[in-house]
Amino acid sequence: MNRVASQVASTGWAKILVIEDDEGIRDTLKYNLLAAGFGVQEARDGVSGLRLARSLKPDLVLLDLMLPGMSGVEVCRALRKTSSTPIIMVTAKDSEVDKIVGLELGADDYITKPFSIREVLARVNAVLRRSRAEAAERALPDRDALGNFVIDRAARRVLLDGVDVKLTAREFDLISYLIGHPERVHSREVILQQVWGPGFMGDRKTVDVHVRWLREKFAGRVGFEIVTVRGAGYRLDRKGA
């Protein structure tokens, strides 16, 4: 499996709405998105696209800028009034002004025609990962406590026996993620995507290094442990659970 296919597969099934008036481009996008494992709905104009977006609630919208009747800019503006659905603008225009307008209206990314399907899949994958990571972060409580360990996400503080523990920004994000998703195995790839972000291009061994640092600070002092699951990743177990 190539890198892009692997990344797309790991996002899980998602519904994509393609709003594009060019039948050839629309069919090409639909065929390749379906082949990559996505669910696909399509619309050929802005009015029907906006209606579908509101009724279907897709996970992502691929939105052409130049549409008949109602432009992509107008569709994007209307969607952003009531929805945070990720939007990737697709257009034949390549000027900086066009890109700025699309992004300021709330689009999450921008693809310029002609494009490769590999680029489309990579950008769809990246935007979905970012959107899901942000949604997961919003779902976490502002504060978690496990015995003498307290993490205050709003204040970005960790307390042990009431005393502040000095953590780097990445250490804080990692322990916050693991504490928020205990008793389940997280692969290094998933941890990198959720904690470091989809744009991280470094060595995945950085996860091992940060886990080791966290263990050095907390092992034997808290009511949980970070367990290595050989060949799979890491799991945070609550002691006595």
ABEGO torsion letter per residue (X at the ends): XBAAAAAAAAAEBBBBBBBBABAAAAAAAAAAAAAAGBBBBBBABAAAAAAAAAAAGBABBBBBABBBGBBAAAAAAAAAAABABBBBBBBABABAAAAAAAAAAGBABBBBOBBBAAAAAAAAAAAAAAAAAAAAAAABBABBBBEABBBBAAAGBBBBGGBBBBBBAAAAAAAAAAAABBGBBBBAAAAAAAAAEAABABBAAAAAAAAAAAAAAABGABABBBBBBBGAEBBBBBBGX
